[in-house]
Amino acid sequence: MEGNLKQAEHHYIEGGSWAYAVDMYRAHDLWEEALRVAKANGTKKELGEVAIKIAERMGTDRGTQFLIKNGLIEAAIDFEANQEKFDDAFKLAENHARYKLPDVHLKYALHLEDDNRFKEAEEEFIKANKPQEAINMYEHKGDWHSAIQVARQYHPESVTRV
């Protein structure tokens, strides 16, 4: 409250509450400081989560550039997909982190399913190596023919259950 953010950061970290220091810096729009604290104290997953929260506050374009500038390509890919900018997410994954492509395909499939674009969603679930998700989608909508078709082609162990 006195404005001594560095000292507050020190006490938060000493008290085992580094996330409060991140929140404090975010509240003051000190993005680099928030990221620095997360890098120094959090796990890779926590760092990604913090970075995405920061990017969300910045807006889509600035947020993506912030993540890339800080070497957080995985977080940038997730951020783009979360913003439903799937073309950009696919492009980033294709060019910088091909192992993230299945994650983007899965998020895109879920988006398509929400839009009732089931055949396209099925294709994306398959590309994400998640045929069971496509089967479940068809089962939920009562399309047993499509569910069994996907099971036969991509997940034979599910045929009997379907």
Sequence and secondary structure as in RCSB ss.txt:
>XXXX:A:sequence
MEGNLKQAEHHYIEGGSWAYAVDMYRAHDLWEEALRVAKANGTKKELGEVAIKIAERMGTDRGTQFLIKNGLIEA
AIDFEANQEKFDDAFKLAENHARYKLPDVHLKYALHLEDDNRFKEAEEEFIKANKPQEAINMYEHKGDWHSAIQV
ARQYHPESVTRV
>XXXX:A:secstr
  S HHHHHHHHHHTT HHHHHHHHHHTT HHHHHHHHHHHS HHHHHHHHHHHHHHH HHHHHHHHHHTT HHH
HHHHHHHTT HHHHHHHHHHH GGGHHHHHHHHHHHHHHTT HHHHHHHHHHTT HHHHHHHHHHTT HHHHHHH
HHHH GGGTTT 
